[in-house]
């Protein structure tokens, strides 16, 4: 079982409007709703790839109840190990402008988590770890969760011998990296914020020095850049893919995790992650991936680089 | 008991953001939620004025359940005679830009109403009419409700001898007016759409000729213009009021209805409606009214005009 952690789950709402104009009134032509938060998105893609998945984190209020009901009805539904909280799960609203195709995003902050609720989560996490083949820690922290939360969760996974991937940003990422996660997957902006460098290769190498065993940077249209104990590689689709990038990073995480538990060599993991990511950008619905496009792209992703190119002996590999 | 009808109830959500920029991602700093739809807003103000109120219309799905729970907890809660439907009550999202104070509005279309659900509503409405001292028909129609719906509801109220106020727009207003409601309360835009005239007095008189016994036009900062069988008047606060106009029209409707059932003369009804409307614009929360401001403004609203100024003998007065 692969475990994904989403501390700030969300009910993702997508609105289509003819043209978004600030300070005007808009009739929404189409409404879509689905369970969200990075870890739930990762779980959805893992389930579509045939993996057994368990999701944990927090859910509460009427939005939390809707999220859990939708999760249970999803095809290949992940096991629901979410911890109930008294506050309401946040909503995110994505407003798609039909004229330009652009999206405007409104993200609620999430419920206040009490110390007792945080303790309940830590108990649940410890119970779940022994059954997990890998764990992904994903997304922002809701109010009340300590900023060093991910560092503690990384250490607990490592103590339990479970490979751990961290995908977050800002101070939670900075602290989490110092706890030596097996993989981090920052995007260009998160990587620059962590390292102070806007040069991807330099920043990726610096992120490894800060503690991450492997760093897979998602560089948008430029694909993925991986610096690992086994070597470093770039993986990119043969041509830029047009569409909606929402969820592309989460699909890449699912590709990396599934490749990890299937013990694929790094180049194959990266090809899978890049193909899933591109197939997500190309899908008509935000955050979904197009299976046919994935299969087609998988054979055409170019992976360049070499094993052993990074410093050897910098940690155990899996 | 005053009956308000809201066929397209809504869960009104207000987001505060630092500055709304299309195609960017925004962190919402504050989230507020309340039961909405014009008839529910009218009921809230009537309850605050001490009137017994019953609300009917449709509610369904998880948003409908939240709306009904919040309605039950409201101070001076109106009696809930909403008819359950299988579709979900719509949400409206008002995004307040903290920098400019302006609001951007996103309105979901509302649930599809089946013929059986519409028939269930008509039965409920007929049961409620005999106990009502007045009825307000408010807002847009959800998908599936016939466009002539309000015309039928106006006729049923008139047959039952219950004074009826209609506050809607477009084709539902055009058809509803022809059924001879006692009062309509269009704003400038709705009045122009109905009559083709942008000259308020001419348009208001034309709306009467189309069937409305009395027309009270809300002219924004210019206050109210009333053309009734008893005379015509203008009512306006002593100086323009600054703030958020959301719900100002609904407060005016509550002022008119309460004055009607209390058998106040038209100038007093209009003074109350104009003061409530201005006190709503001035309140910090959208759609609420400021009690102290209302009391203060009530004594200062100027009502000008004269009894008998309109054509006499054009229908029964109440």
Interface residues (C-beta under 8 A of the other chain):
Chain A: X13 X15 X17 X20 X21 X22 X23 X24 X25 X26 X27 X28 X29 X31 X62 X65 X66 X91 X93 X95 X97 X100 X102 X103 X104 X105 X106 X107 X108 X109
Chain B: X13 X15 X17 X20 X21 X22 X23 X24 X25 X26 X27 X28 X29 X31 X62 X65 X66 X91 X93 X95 X97 X100 X102 X103 X104 X105 X106 X107 X108 X109
